[in-house]
Amino acid sequence: AQSVTQPDARVTVSEGASLQLRCKYSYFGTPYLFWYVQYPRQGLQLLLKYYPGDPVVQGVNGFEAEFSKSNSSFHLRKASVHWSDWAVYFCAVKGNMGYKLTFGTGTSLLVDP
Amino acid sequence: EAAVTQSPRSKVAVTGGKVTLSCHQTNNHDYMYWYRQDTGHGLRLIHYSYVADSTEKGDIPDGYKASRPSQENFSLILELASLSQTAVYFCASIDRESAETLYFGSGTRLTVL
């Protein structure tokens, strides 16, 4: 069965500082990986996605993520956080032949002004 | 732009009552999903559907039914609402050919008293 672990329920960073949100996945086969963002009282929006290929993928608003098969990880990064990045971030996995996304528990990002 | 609309935005129900949550998509997508969101659990899949008039059980189907009367509409039904079903419910759709991005509605906040 596929699963995702986001070990940090909450992360606080200062505006302008760099950011890394951690994601570990479990999937037997070729995983497709996603990061979604949820702003207050909204649905989830796609931030970026990974399909087999270049391990570093670029997303919107300066976000990027790096896939590591050896570590079963797909960590999200941003060089300089903005106050508007205050949101909940979800990592998700699906198989290349499936249509079912499995989500992690989410990481709440708080930005200190 | 892809659009998924949920109704109602919020609802208060009594224990033992029947609740129907509705979802309408204009994406012409084949696949539709119902997730529930709880603090500490992230998003968990309740039911999904690949085609009209057919539904499949997700990871936590107990206490829920689903109905897909047309490609555009997908309902979640709580025949006997319980306190434990208080949560935020999200509908989503995905294109069969690309099987890439899940498009989410804005959610329905359900409170069972």
Chai-1 contact restraints between the chains, C-beta under 6 A:
chainA,res_idxA,chainB,res_idxB,connection_type,confidence,min_distance_angstrom,max_distance_angstrom,comment,restraint_id
A,Q42,B,S106,contact,1.0,0.0,6.0,A-B,restraint_1
A,G43,B,F90,contact,1.0,0.0,6.0,A-B,restraint_2
A,G43,B,F104,contact,1.0,0.0,6.0,A-B,restraint_3
A,G43,B,G105,contact,1.0,0.0,6.0,A-B,restraint_4
A,G43,B,S106,contact,1.0,0.0,6.0,A-B,restraint_5
A,G43,B,G107,contact,1.0,0.0,6.0,A-B,restraint_6
A,L44,B,F104,contact,1.0,0.0,6.0,A-B,restraint_7
A,L46,B,T101,contact,1.0,0.0,6.0,A-B,restraint_8
A,Y99,B,Y31,contact,1.0,0.0,6.0,A-B,restraint_9
A,Y99,B,A99,contact,1.0,0.0,6.0,A-B,restraint_10
A,L101,B,L102,contact,1.0,0.0,6.0,A-B,restraint_11
A,F103,B,G42,contact,1.0,0.0,6.0,A-B,restraint_12
A,F103,B,L43,contact,1.0,0.0,6.0,A-B,restraint_13
A,G104,B,G42,contact,1.0,0.0,6.0,A-B,restraint_14
A,T105,B,G42,contact,1.0,0.0,6.0,A-B,restraint_15
A,G106,B,G42,contact,1.0,0.0,6.0,A-B,restraint_16
